[in-house]
Amino acid sequence: MKKLIQHILFAGLVGTLISCGGNSEEVVNVYTHRHYEADQQLFDKFTEQTGIKVNVVSASADELIQKLELEGQGSPADVLITVDAGRLHRAQEKELLQATDSKVLNENIPAKFREPSGYWFGLTYRARILAYHKERVDPAELESYEGLADEKWKGRVLTRSSENIYNQSLLASIIAAHGEAGAQEWAANLLANMARSPKGSDRDQVKAVAAGEGDVAIVNSYYIGIMLNDSNPEEVKAAEQVGIFFPNQADRGTHINISGAGVTRYAPNQENAIKLIEFLSSEESQRLLANINYEYPVNPKVEKSPLLQSWGDFKSDEINLALLGQNNRSAVMIFDQVGWK
């Protein structure tokens, strides 16, 4: 009954979008998993510059993908925006996106941040870093994701559950580096070193390190930036107690992932959809995203925010992020096999 009500409510929203859409020169309908102030600021700027109104439907990535499936050819959606290449690959695999050939996007976004055939494009990226307690951990002890599987870290590691797409993509990258057998061994050994059962968000992992529940956590870099600039002093205090370490600098580089966008398969306003994604990849947009959300800009012409610059440069894993989606199913199976809940 709950799902039925949700579908009825959504159908009403779809009707509203269609009725206020006007012609294809005046509107673009966006389904987005992102929920940041910067995004709405950019949508408003896009409307100011082009006259194209941006209608936004916000929900989780899984809900949006399901909605696109249910709507089929009648979907009003033009653009899908979500976090993590794994989710974008999932939408592509379900044939919910269409390939886009854009000279602007190819110039603004390096190849490793876009799907090879143009089904989706990264808009920002974040690093999956190690947040360590400044007083209890000497950063010289840290080296790599693989190093956290060493016995010296027993009872000291914190991370979220295997259901989280960020951890699934991290394991997918380890599969790419070491094969499924190597990845399974790593996952089993890391699980044995955890300070507690995997739970909570990335912010919760940082707070747990600050509270002494563990010594090092695997988290996305932008959460540290958000917490350091939070209006809640407890968030700031927790973030100030951790140092940032970029793992695997001696070999393949730190795992990174993206927020990205793709044109939906049945986009009624395809041209406007491409214009919006091109706008989001522009220097103006990338600069705003980098400075408000503490994410890394994908456009190489745009500088990182001052906070990110203070953390220093780092070597990132150069694999095409499409591999993260391709290896997702194997990663989920490995987590299940080793008992990582």
C-alpha positions as CSV (number, residue, x, y, z in Angstrom):
1,M,0.0,0.0,0.0
2,K,2.9,2.4,0.9
3,K,4.5,1.8,-2.5
4,L,1.1,2.3,-4.3
5,I,0.7,5.6,-2.5
6,Q,4.2,6.7,-3.5
7,H,3.5,5.8,-7.1
8,I,0.2,7.8,-7.1
9,L,1.9,10.8,-5.5
10,F,4.7,10.6,-8.0
11,A,2.3,10.3,-10.9
12,G,0.7,13.5,-9.8
13,L,4.1,15.2,-9.7
14,V,4.9,13.9,-13.2
15,G,1.6,15.4,-14.4
16,T,2.6,18.7,-12.9
17,L,5.9,18.6,-14.6
18,I,4.3,17.8,-18.0
19,S,1.6,20.5,-17.6
20,C,4.1,23.2,-16.7
21,G,6.7,22.0,-19.2
22,G,5.7,24.2,-22.1
23,N,7.6,23.5,-25.3
24,S,11.1,21.9,-25.6
25,E,12.8,25.3,-25.7
26,E,11.6,26.3,-22.3
27,V,12.1,23.4,-19.9
28,V,14.3,20.6,-18.7
29,N,13.2,18.0,-16.2
30,V,15.9,16.7,-13.8
31,Y,15.7,13.6,-11.6
32,T,18.4,14.1,-9.0
33,H,19.8,12.2,-6.0
34,R,22.0,15.2,-5.0
35,H,20.5,17.5,-2.4
36,Y,23.0,20.4,-2.2
37,E,22.4,24.1,-2.1
38,A,25.0,24.6,-4.9
39,D,23.0,22.5,-7.3
40,Q,19.9,24.7,-7.0
41,Q,22.0,27.8,-7.4
42,L,23.4,26.4,-10.6
43,F,19.9,25.5,-11.9
44,D,18.8,29.1,-11.2
45,K,21.8,30.5,-13.1
46,F,21.1,28.1,-16.0
47,T,17.6,29.5,-16.2
48,E,18.9,33.1,-16.0
49,Q,21.3,32.5,-18.9
50,T,19.2,30.4,-21.2
51,G,15.5,31.0,-20.3
52,I,15.1,27.3,-19.8
53,K,13.2,26.4,-16.6
54,V,14.7,23.5,-14.6
55,N,12.1,21.3,-12.9
56,V,13.6,19.1,-10.2
57,V,12.4,15.8,-8.7
58,S,14.6,14.7,-5.8
59,A,14.8,11.1,-4.4
60,S,17.3,8.4,-3.7
61,A,19.2,7.0,-6.7
62,D,17.4,3.6,-6.4
63,E,14.0,5.3,-6.3
64,L,14.8,7.4,-9.3
65,I,16.0,4.5,-11.3
66,Q,12.8,2.6,-10.4
67,K,10.7,5.5,-11.4
68,L,12.4,5.7,-14.8
69,E,11.7,2.0,-15.3
70,L,8.1,2.3,-14.4
71,E,7.5,5.4,-16.5
72,G,9.1,3.9,-19.6
73,Q,8.6,5.9,-22.8
74,G,6.2,8.2,-21.0
75,S,8.8,9.6,-18.6
76,P,9.1,13.4,-18.4
77,A,12.7,13.1,-17.2
78,D,15.4,14.6,-19.3
79,V,18.4,14.3,-17.0
80,L,19.4,11.8,-14.3
81,I,21.9,13.1,-11.8
82,T,23.3,10.9,-9.1
83,V,26.3,10.0,-7.0
84,D,28.7,7.1,-7.8
85,A,29.6,5.6,-11.1
86,G,28.1,2.3,-9.9
87,R,24.6,3.9,-9.9
88,L,25.1,5.5,-13.2
89,H,26.2,2.2,-14.7
90,R,23.1,0.6,-13.1
91,A,20.9,3.1,-15.0
92,Q,22.8,2.5,-18.2
93,E,22.6,-1.3,-17.8
94,K,18.8,-1.0,-17.5
95,E,18.8,1.0,-20.7
96,L,17.5,4.2,-19.0
97,L,20.1,6.5,-20.5
98,Q,21.1,7.4,-24.0
99,A,24.5,8.0,-25.5
100,T,25.4,11.7,-26.0
101,D,28.0,13.1,-28.4
102,S,29.0,16.5,-27.2
103,K,32.2,18.3,-28.1
104,V,31.8,20.6,-25.1
105,L,31.5,17.8,-22.7
106,N,34.4,15.9,-24.2
107,E,36.6,19.1,-23.9
108,N,35.5,20.0,-20.4
109,I,35.5,16.5,-18.8
110,P,38.6,14.2,-19.0
111,A,38.0,10.7,-20.5
112,K,38.4,8.9,-17.1
113,F,35.4,10.8,-15.7
114,R,33.0,9.9,-18.5
115,E,31.5,6.7,-19.8
116,P,33.4,5.8,-23.0
117,S,30.3,5.8,-25.3
118,G,28.8,9.0,-23.7
119,Y,26.1,7.5,-21.6
120,W,27.1,9.5,-18.5
121,F,29.5,12.2,-17.5
122,G,31.1,13.0,-14.2
123,L,30.5,16.5,-12.8
124,T,32.6,16.4,-9.6
125,Y,34.8,13.8,-7.9
126,R,35.7,12.9,-4.4
127,A,38.5,10.8,-2.9
128,R,37.9,7.8,-0.6
129,I,40.4,8.8,2.0
130,L,41.6,7.5,5.4
131,A,40.6,9.7,8.3
132,Y,42.9,9.0,11.2
133,H,43.0,10.2,14.8
134,K,45.8,12.8,15.0
135,E,46.9,11.7,18.5
136,R,46.5,7.9,18.3
137,V,47.9,7.3,14.8
138,D,51.2,8.2,13.2
139,P,50.4,8.8,9.5
140,A,53.7,7.1,8.8
141,E,51.9,3.9,9.8
142,L,49.5,4.3,6.9
143,E,50.1,3.3,3.4
144,S,47.2,1.9,1.4
145,Y,43.7,0.4,1.6
146,E,45.4,-3.0,1.4
147,G,47.6,-2.1,4.4
148,L,44.5,-1.8,6.6
149,A,44.1,-5.5,6.3
150,D,47.3,-6.0,8.3
151,E,46.9,-7.5,11.8
152,K,48.4,-4.3,13.4
153,W,45.0,-2.6,12.7
154,K,42.9,-5.3,14.4
155,G,40.1,-3.6,16.3
156,R,41.0,-0.2,15.0
157,V,39.2,0.3,11.6
158,L,35.8,1.9,11.0
159,T,33.6,2.0,7.9
160,R,30.0,1.8,6.9
161,S,28.1,-1.2,5.7
162,S,28.6,-3.2,2.5
163,E,25.2,-2.0,1.3
164,N,26.6,1.4,0.8
165,I,27.5,2.1,-2.9
166,Y,30.8,3.9,-1.9
167,N,32.2,0.8,-0.3
168,Q,30.9,-1.3,-3.2
169,S,32.8,0.9,-5.6
170,L,35.9,0.8,-3.5
171,L,35.9,-3.0,-3.6
172,A,35.1,-2.8,-7.3
173,S,38.4,-0.8,-7.7
174,I,40.3,-3.4,-5.7
175,I,38.9,-6.2,-7.9
176,A,40.2,-4.2,-10.9
177,A,43.6,-4.1,-9.2
178,H,43.9,-7.5,-7.7
179,G,41.2,-9.7,-9.2
180,E,38.3,-11.3,-7.3
181,A,40.4,-13.6,-5.2
182,G,42.6,-10.8,-4.0
183,A,39.7,-8.6,-3.3
184,Q,37.9,-11.3,-1.3
185,E,41.0,-11.9,0.8
186,W,41.3,-8.1,1.5
187,A,37.6,-7.8,2.4
188,A,37.8,-10.7,4.8
189,N,40.9,-9.4,6.5
190,L,39.6,-5.9,6.8
191,L,36.4,-7.2,8.3
192,A,38.4,-9.0,11.0
193,N,40.2,-5.7,11.8
194,M,37.0,-3.6,12.3
195,A,36.5,-1.9,15.6
196,R,32.7,-2.5,15.5
197,S,30.1,-3.8,13.1
198,P,29.9,-1.7,10.0
199,K,27.1,1.0,10.4
200,G,26.3,4.6,10.0
201,S,27.3,7.3,7.5
202,D,30.7,8.6,6.7
203,R,30.1,11.4,9.1
204,D,29.4,8.8,11.8
205,Q,32.7,7.1,11.1
206,V,34.5,10.4,11.7
207,K,32.6,11.0,15.0
208,A,33.4,7.4,16.1
209,V,37.2,8.1,15.5
210,A,36.9,11.3,17.5
211,A,35.0,9.4,20.3
212,G,37.8,6.7,20.5
213,E,35.7,3.8,19.1
214,G,38.4,3.3,16.4
215,D,41.6,4.9,15.1
216,V,41.1,5.1,11.3
217,A,38.0,5.4,9.1
218,I,37.4,5.0,5.4
219,V,35.4,8.0,4.3
220,N,34.7,10.3,1.3
221,S,36.9,13.5,1.4
222,Y,34.0,16.0,1.0
223,Y,32.4,14.9,4.3
224,I,35.4,16.3,6.1
225,G,35.1,19.6,4.4
226,I,31.4,19.8,5.2
227,M,31.9,18.9,8.8
228,L,34.7,21.4,9.3
229,N,32.4,24.1,8.0
230,D,29.2,22.9,9.8
231,S,27.1,25.3,12.0
232,N,27.1,22.5,14.6
233,P,30.2,22.9,16.8
234,E,30.2,19.2,17.6
235,E,30.6,18.3,13.9
236,V,33.5,20.8,13.6
237,K,35.1,19.4,16.8
238,A,35.0,15.8,15.5
239,A,36.4,16.7,12.1
240,E,39.3,18.7,13.7
241,Q,40.5,15.6,15.5
242,V,41.2,13.7,12.3
243,G,43.9,13.9,9.8
244,I,43.5,13.1,6.1
245,F,45.6,10.5,4.4
246,F,45.5,9.7,0.7
247,P,46.2,6.0,0.4
248,N,48.1,4.1,-2.4
249,Q,50.3,7.0,-3.4
250,A,53.2,4.5,-4.0
251,D,51.2,2.5,-6.5
252,R,47.9,2.9,-8.4
253,G,46.7,6.0,-6.5
254,T,43.7,6.8,-4.2
255,H,40.3,5.6,-5.2
256,I,38.0,8.3,-6.5
257,N,34.4,8.4,-7.5
258,I,32.0,10.9,-9.0
259,S,28.7,12.7,-9.0
260,G,27.5,12.5,-12.6
261,A,24.7,13.0,-15.1
262,G,23.3,11.4,-18.1
263,V,20.5,12.2,-20.6
264,T,17.6,9.8,-20.1
265,R,16.6,7.4,-22.8
266,Y,13.3,9.0,-23.7
267,A,14.1,12.6,-22.8
268,P,11.4,14.8,-24.3
269,N,13.7,17.8,-24.1
270,Q,16.9,16.2,-25.2
271,E,18.6,19.3,-26.6
272,N,17.9,21.2,-23.3
273,A,19.2,18.2,-21.3
274,I,22.6,18.3,-23.1
275,K,22.7,22.1,-22.7
276,L,22.2,21.7,-18.9
277,I,25.0,19.1,-18.5
278,E,27.3,21.2,-20.6
279,F,26.5,24.2,-18.4
280,L,27.3,22.1,-15.3
281,S,30.7,21.1,-16.7
282,S,31.6,24.8,-17.5
283,E,34.3,26.7,-15.5
284,E,31.7,28.9,-13.8
285,S,29.6,25.9,-12.6
286,Q,32.6,23.8,-11.6
287,R,34.0,26.7,-9.6
288,L,30.8,27.0,-7.6
289,L,30.6,23.2,-7.0
290,A,34.2,23.1,-5.8
291,N,33.9,25.9,-3.4
292,I,30.5,25.1,-1.8
293,N,30.5,21.3,-1.6
294,Y,34.3,20.7,-1.0
295,E,34.3,18.3,-4.0
296,Y,37.0,18.2,-6.7
297,P,36.1,19.8,-10.0
298,V,36.3,17.5,-13.0
299,N,37.1,20.4,-15.4
300,P,40.9,20.6,-15.3
301,K,40.8,24.4,-15.9
302,V,39.2,25.0,-12.5
303,E,41.2,25.2,-9.3
304,K,40.3,23.3,-6.2
305,S,38.8,25.1,-3.2
306,P,41.3,26.6,-0.7
307,L,40.5,23.9,1.8
308,L,41.2,21.1,-0.6
309,Q,44.4,22.9,-1.7
310,S,45.5,22.9,1.9
311,W,45.2,19.1,1.9
312,G,47.7,18.9,-0.9
313,D,47.8,17.2,-4.3
314,F,47.4,13.4,-4.5
315,K,47.8,10.7,-7.1
316,S,44.4,9.2,-8.1
317,D,43.6,5.8,-9.5
318,E,43.5,6.2,-13.3
319,I,41.0,3.4,-14.1
320,N,38.0,4.5,-16.1
321,L,35.2,4.8,-13.6
322,A,32.9,2.7,-15.8
323,L,34.8,-0.3,-14.4
324,L,33.3,0.4,-11.0
325,G,29.9,-0.3,-12.3
326,Q,31.0,-3.3,-14.3
327,N,32.5,-4.9,-11.2
328,N,29.7,-3.9,-8.8
329,R,27.9,-7.3,-8.9
330,S,31.1,-9.1,-8.1
331,A,31.8,-6.7,-5.2
332,V,28.4,-7.3,-3.7
333,M,28.9,-11.1,-3.9
334,I,32.3,-10.8,-2.2
335,F,30.9,-8.8,0.6
336,D,28.2,-11.4,1.1
337,Q,30.7,-14.2,1.0
338,V,33.0,-12.8,3.7
339,G,30.1,-11.7,5.9
340,W,30.6,-8.0,5.7
341,K,27.1,-6.8,6.6
